[in-house]
Amino acid sequence: MIDIINKHCIGSQEELSAHLRKRGFDVTQATLSRDLKMLKTTKVPTDRGTYMYVMPHSNSLKDKIIANGKMPQHANFQSGFISVEFSGNMAVIKTRNGYASGIAYDIDMRKYPEILGTIPGSDTIFAVIAEHASHNRVLEIFGEIFDTKKK
C-alpha cells in the first residue's frame, strides 16, 4: 500500500483498492480505512483541483512544491511544520497542508501546562498560550515536537 501511495496519485479508497486488486490483494473499505489511519496518511489537494494521499514523511509533495518555488527555505518536511508567530498569548503555527490536525493533536496530548489548547485548520494551528508562559519556553516545547529553528 505504501509503495502505491508513494508512486501514484491516489485520490480515493476506491482507486487504492483497484491498485491493490491489480497486485492480488482484495481488501474491504473498512480495512483500507483502518490501514490508512494507522499509516497516518494525509489527503492533500493537488494542482488539478483533486486530492491525493501522501505518507507522513513522503518527499514527493515536497519535491513538487520546491520545483514550483512555493516553499519557504526554513520549512521542516519531516514534521510538516513551516513557521510559528506569536501575538500576545496566541501562537499561529503554519504547517504543510493537511498536517495541522496531526500536529495539534501531538501538542495537545503532551499536556504542557504552558499550552492551554489548540485549534487546527488544514494548514494553520491556533495555540492558546498560558499567561505565565514565555514565548521562548513555548518555542522550546514546540522544538520537542518539530524543528522551530529557521535555517
Backbone torsions as a table, in degrees:
resi	resn	phi	psi	omega
1	MET	NA	-41.7	-179.1
2	ILE	-61.8	-43.6	179.7
3	ASP	-61.0	-41.7	180.0
4	ILE	-64.3	-46.3	-179.4
5	ILE	-64.1	-40.0	-179.2
6	ASN	-70.6	-30.4	-174.1
7	LYS	-100.1	-13.9	-176.5
8	HIS	-129.1	155.5	175.3
9	CYS	-87.5	88.0	-176.6
10	ILE	-95.0	118.6	-175.4
11	GLY	-105.7	-8.0	-178.2
12	SER	-151.5	163.2	177.0
13	GLN	-66.6	-30.9	177.8
14	GLU	-63.8	-43.9	177.7
15	GLU	-62.6	-43.0	179.8
16	LEU	-63.4	-42.8	178.6
17	SER	-60.3	-40.6	179.1
18	ALA	-64.0	-42.2	178.0
19	HIS	-63.7	-40.5	179.5
20	LEU	-66.9	-38.9	178.2
21	ARG	-61.6	-38.8	178.0
22	LYS	-61.5	-26.0	179.5
23	ARG	-95.8	6.2	175.9
24	GLY	92.7	13.5	-179.8
25	PHE	-113.7	117.7	177.5
26	ASP	-106.4	106.3	-175.7
27	VAL	-120.2	153.9	179.4
28	THR	-82.2	163.4	177.5
29	GLN	-62.7	-38.0	179.8
30	ALA	-62.8	-40.1	178.0
31	THR	-66.1	-44.6	177.5
32	LEU	-58.7	-47.0	-178.7
33	SER	-59.3	-46.3	179.7
34	ARG	-64.0	-43.9	-179.2
35	ASP	-66.3	-41.5	177.9
36	LEU	-61.1	-39.7	178.2
37	LYS	-67.6	-43.7	-179.7
38	MET	-62.7	-37.4	179.0
39	LEU	-77.6	-6.1	179.4
40	LYS	60.2	38.7	176.5
41	THR	-69.3	158.2	179.0
42	THR	-130.2	142.6	174.1
43	LYS	-97.3	124.1	-177.9
44	VAL	-124.1	151.8	178.7
45	PRO	-72.4	148.9	176.4
46	THR	-105.7	172.1	178.5
47	ASP	-73.8	-6.2	178.2
48	ARG	-94.3	4.3	-179.4
49	GLY	82.5	11.7	177.1
50	THR	-110.6	-171.1	177.8
51	TYR	-125.4	157.3	176.0
52	MET	-144.2	150.8	175.4
53	TYR	-79.4	141.3	171.7
54	VAL	-132.5	150.1	176.7
55	MET	-81.1	153.5	-176.1
56	PRO	-55.2	-36.3	-176.6
57	HIS	-114.2	27.4	-179.1
58	SER	-73.8	140.4	176.7
59	ASN	-98.2	-4.2	-176.3
60	SER	-62.5	-43.8	178.5
61	LEU	-69.2	-39.8	178.0
62	LYS	-57.6	-48.0	-179.2
63	ASP	-60.1	-40.4	-179.9
64	LYS	-65.5	-43.7	-179.0
65	ILE	-66.8	-43.9	179.4
66	ILE	-62.8	-41.4	-179.8
67	ALA	-60.3	-31.6	178.4
68	ASN	-86.1	-2.5	178.8
69	GLY	67.8	29.6	-174.4
70	LYS	-107.8	2.9	-175.9
71	MET	-109.4	130.5	176.7
72	PRO	-60.1	149.2	-178.1
73	GLN	-59.2	-31.2	-172.7
74	HIS	-91.7	8.4	-178.0
75	ALA	-64.5	140.5	177.7
76	ASN	-107.0	107.2	-175.4
77	PHE	-79.3	-17.8	179.5
78	GLN	-65.8	-35.9	-178.2
79	SER	-107.4	-14.4	-174.3
80	GLY	90.5	-7.1	-179.5
81	PHE	-69.2	138.5	174.9
82	ILE	-116.3	-52.7	-177.6
83	SER	-160.7	166.6	173.9
84	VAL	-140.8	137.5	176.1
85	GLU	-132.2	151.4	-179.8
86	PHE	-114.2	146.7	170.1
87	SER	-142.2	103.9	-176.8
88	GLY	60.7	-126.8	-179.5
89	ASN	-97.2	27.3	178.7
90	MET	-121.5	133.9	172.5
91	ALA	-109.2	133.2	176.3
92	VAL	-110.1	112.3	-176.3
93	ILE	-105.3	123.8	176.0
94	LYS	-97.0	136.5	-179.4
95	THR	-131.2	171.3	169.3
96	ARG	-64.7	151.0	-178.6
97	ASN	-58.3	129.2	179.3
98	GLY	92.7	-7.5	-176.1
99	TYR	-96.1	-16.9	-172.3
100	ALA	-59.5	-43.8	-177.1
101	SER	-61.4	-45.1	179.6
102	GLY	-65.9	-41.0	179.1
103	ILE	-67.1	-42.2	178.7
104	ALA	-61.3	-40.8	177.5
105	TYR	-60.2	-45.7	178.8
106	ASP	-60.3	-41.7	178.6
107	ILE	-63.0	-49.1	-177.6
108	ASP	-63.6	-39.1	-176.8
109	MET	-69.5	-20.1	178.3
110	ARG	-79.3	-15.4	172.5
111	LYS	52.1	45.0	174.7
112	TYR	-69.2	134.2	179.1
113	PRO	-66.1	-20.2	-179.9
114	GLU	-75.5	-18.9	-178.7
115	ILE	-116.7	112.7	-175.3
116	LEU	-75.9	-28.3	178.9
117	GLY	168.1	169.4	-178.8
118	THR	-129.7	156.1	173.3
119	ILE	-131.2	108.9	-178.1
120	PRO	-93.6	149.4	166.3
121	GLY	-109.9	-143.9	177.0
122	SER	-91.0	-31.8	179.6
123	ASP	-135.7	13.0	-179.3
124	THR	-141.9	140.9	175.7
125	ILE	-124.5	131.3	169.2
126	PHE	-99.1	122.4	178.2
127	ALA	-115.1	126.7	178.2
128	VAL	-89.1	123.2	-175.9
129	ILE	-99.0	135.9	177.0
130	ALA	-60.8	146.0	-176.0
131	GLU	-59.9	-30.9	-178.3
132	HIS	-80.1	-10.6	-173.7
133	ALA	-87.3	135.8	176.6
134	SER	-84.3	155.0	176.9
135	HIS	-62.3	-36.0	178.0
136	ASN	-62.0	-42.2	178.6
137	ARG	-64.9	-40.9	179.3
138	VAL	-64.5	-39.0	175.9
139	LEU	-62.3	-37.7	176.1
140	GLU	-61.3	-44.1	179.2
141	ILE	-61.7	-49.0	179.5
142	PHE	-60.8	-35.1	178.4
143	GLY	-62.3	-26.1	175.5
144	GLU	-72.5	-24.9	-177.1
145	ILE	-96.7	-40.7	179.0
146	PHE	-152.5	157.9	-175.9
147	ASP	-74.9	113.0	-178.7
148	THR	-95.5	0.2	-178.5
149	LYS	-79.6	125.8	176.7
150	LYS	-76.5	132.6	-178.0
151	LYS	-93.7	NA	NA
